[in-house]
Amino acid sequence: MALLIKRIQASTLVESLIAMVVVVISFGIATTVYINVLSSGEEVQKLKSMAILQKIAVEVKQDHLFLDDDLKEGEFVIEKKIVSYNGQKYLFHLKLKAFSKNSKQLAEYNELITTE
């Protein structure tokens, strides 16, 4: 019975609230840092460059822009080449390559195009 009378020390409500605020702020900072690290990675650049290559391929087919060219799209340099496929008159091979500012190849897109 003597053990039940002993008082247990506990935190006050203010101390508990301060601890929870510190934990929430820490998680918020950690999440922000994590998102910044993910968005600055090479994989994000590769995905962006592949989306740009697909957009250019659609424009080439719609506007019949069948000439070799080097394009500047945002932070990428795009190399566009169109080559006759196996000597066929109406069949061409579209080759698109995306390079970063430091000339590192990020993505490549290949497609066969028919013309009329």
C-alpha positions as CSV (number, residue, x, y, z in Angstrom):
1,M,0.0,0.0,0.0
2,A,2.9,2.3,0.6
3,L,4.0,2.1,-3.0
4,L,0.7,3.4,-4.3
5,I,1.0,6.7,-2.4
6,K,4.4,7.6,-4.0
7,R,4.1,10.5,-6.5
8,I,5.4,10.1,-10.0
9,Q,7.1,13.1,-11.6
10,A,5.6,14.1,-15.0
11,S,6.0,16.9,-17.5
12,T,3.7,19.9,-17.5
13,L,1.4,20.7,-20.4
14,V,3.7,23.6,-21.5
15,E,6.8,21.4,-21.6
16,S,4.9,18.8,-23.7
17,L,3.7,21.4,-26.2
18,I,7.2,22.8,-26.6
19,A,8.6,19.4,-27.2
20,M,6.0,18.7,-29.9
21,V,6.7,22.1,-31.6
22,V,10.4,21.3,-31.7
23,V,9.7,17.9,-33.2
24,V,7.3,19.3,-35.9
25,I,9.8,22.0,-36.8
26,S,12.6,19.4,-37.1
27,F,10.4,17.2,-39.4
28,G,9.5,20.2,-41.5
29,I,13.2,21.2,-42.1
30,A,14.1,17.6,-42.8
31,T,11.3,17.3,-45.4
32,T,12.4,20.5,-47.1
33,V,16.0,19.4,-47.3
34,Y,14.9,15.9,-48.7
35,I,12.7,17.5,-51.4
36,N,15.5,19.9,-52.5
37,V,17.9,17.0,-52.8
38,L,15.5,14.9,-54.9
39,S,14.6,17.8,-57.2
40,S,18.2,18.7,-57.9
41,G,19.2,15.2,-58.9
42,E,20.3,14.0,-62.3
43,E,17.2,11.8,-62.7
44,V,15.0,14.9,-62.7
45,Q,17.1,16.4,-65.5
46,K,16.8,13.2,-67.5
47,L,13.0,13.1,-67.1
48,K,12.7,16.8,-68.2
49,S,15.0,16.2,-71.2
50,M,13.0,13.1,-72.3
51,A,9.8,15.1,-72.1
52,I,11.3,17.9,-74.2
53,L,12.5,15.3,-76.8
54,Q,9.0,13.8,-77.1
55,K,7.6,17.3,-77.5
56,I,10.1,18.1,-80.3
57,A,9.3,14.8,-82.0
58,V,5.6,15.6,-82.1
59,E,6.4,19.1,-83.5
60,V,8.7,17.6,-86.2
61,K,6.0,15.2,-87.4
62,Q,3.2,17.9,-87.3
63,D,5.2,20.7,-89.0
64,H,7.2,18.4,-91.3
65,L,10.5,19.8,-90.1
66,F,12.7,17.2,-91.7
67,L,16.1,19.0,-91.4
68,D,19.0,18.3,-89.2
69,D,19.3,21.0,-86.5
70,D,20.7,21.9,-83.1
71,L,18.2,23.5,-80.8
72,K,18.4,25.2,-77.4
73,E,15.4,24.3,-75.1
74,G,15.7,25.8,-71.7
75,E,18.8,24.4,-70.1
76,F,19.3,21.6,-72.7
77,V,20.9,21.5,-76.1
78,I,19.0,19.2,-78.5
79,E,20.7,17.6,-81.5
80,K,18.2,16.6,-84.2
81,K,19.1,14.3,-87.1
82,I,16.9,12.8,-89.7
83,V,18.4,10.0,-91.8
84,S,16.8,8.0,-94.6
85,Y,16.0,4.5,-93.3
86,N,17.6,1.7,-95.4
87,G,17.4,3.8,-98.5
88,Q,13.6,4.0,-98.4
89,K,12.1,7.0,-100.1
90,Y,9.3,7.7,-97.6
91,L,10.8,6.3,-94.4
92,F,13.1,8.3,-92.1
93,H,14.8,7.7,-88.8
94,L,14.4,10.6,-86.4
95,K,17.3,10.8,-83.9
96,L,17.1,13.3,-81.0
97,K,19.7,13.6,-78.3
98,A,19.5,16.0,-75.3
99,F,22.7,17.3,-73.7
100,S,23.3,19.3,-70.5
101,K,25.2,22.5,-70.3
102,N,28.4,20.6,-69.7
103,S,27.8,18.5,-72.9
104,K,26.8,15.3,-71.0
105,Q,24.2,13.3,-72.9
106,L,21.0,13.0,-70.7
107,A,18.5,11.3,-73.0
108,E,18.0,9.9,-76.5
109,Y,14.9,9.5,-78.6
110,N,14.6,7.4,-81.8
111,E,11.5,7.0,-84.0
112,L,10.7,5.9,-87.6
113,I,8.7,8.5,-89.5
114,T,6.8,8.0,-92.7
115,T,6.3,10.9,-95.1
116,E,3.9,11.2,-98.1
